[in-house]
């Protein structure tokens, strides 16, 4: 949910946001019904969709995802919009507690690599 809030903030008030790092967060401790309700709620009455906001932003953007999770659906669209899709080594469903060093390294790499372009 935090990612949705910051994407909307960046879309509506671009000035205070110069970089954006989102992280894929699958809640391993939540039940399936809770996850379904959350997903439905996040997409209901959202126009344009969060992904469209993300793709349209003109700031530096990176999307971190757990390496163990496999490919992210829609990665081609992210890359075409110059959003870095960065797998976090050894990351599981909760990337930060699973691998804090991997998360920090992937975040730093995503931002520093893009700064050099």
Secondary structure, 3 states (H helix, E strand, C coil): CHHHHHHHHHHHCHHHCCEEEEECCCCCCCCHHHHHHHHHHHHCCCCCCHHHHHHHCCCEEEEEEEHHHCCCCCHHHHHHCCEEEEEECCCCCCHHHHCHHHHHHHHHHHHHHHHCC
